[in-house]
């Protein structure tokens, strides 16, 4: 019963482990160093240099990372 009330015990099917980047409280903050590095790497792998832009915010970086992962067939 305690697990039902603990949001950390929820599974991805019934939890909120993935939020739309537009709903992030910090989505307008500059992208993190990890995001910048991953976005740069993915843009190079996808041969899509325009996908990398060091000025995008966290939410946009996340969207671009997801799009590149889809393009590359990554999970």
N, C-alpha and C positions, 0 to 999 in steps of 0.2 A: 504494500500500500504506500509506503514511503517513496518508492521509486516512481510511482505515478505522479507525485507532487514535485519531484526533483527534476528540473528542466535539464540537468546535465545527464540524466539517465535516459532521456528520450532518444529514440532511434531516428535516423534521417527520414524515415517514412512518416513519422508523426511529430517530428521536432522542427526546429527552426534553424538547423545548422547552416543553411544557405539562404542568405537574404539577397534580394535584388540590390545591386549597388546604388540605385537611386534612393533606397531606403536607409542607407548607412548614415549614421550621425556624423561620422568623420569623412564622408565621401568627397567633400570639397577640399579636404586637406591635400597637400602635395603627396604624390605617390611615395611609397617607402623605398628605401634602398634596395630591398629584396625584390619589390615589384619592378623597379627600373632595370635591375640586372636580368630578371627573368624575361621581361618584355623585350629587352635588347637581344637576348639569346634567341628567343622564339622568332623575332622579326628577321634575324639573320638566317635561321634554319628554314624559314618559310620564304626566303628571298623576297621579303616585303619590307624594305627599309623605311617606308613611309609609316608603317605601323608604330614605329618607335618615335616618341616625342617626349623629351624630358620635361616638358611643361604641363603634361596632363595631370589631373588629380587622381586620387586613389580609385574612385569609382570608374572613371574612364580607363585607367590602367587595367583594372580588373576585367572590364568588358573587352578590351583589346587582347588581353592575355587569353581569355576564353575563346575569342574568335580565332586567334592563331592556333590554339590547341586543337580546335575543331578542324581547322584547315590542315593541320599536320597529322590528324588522326590520333591525338593524344587524349588520355583520360582527363 
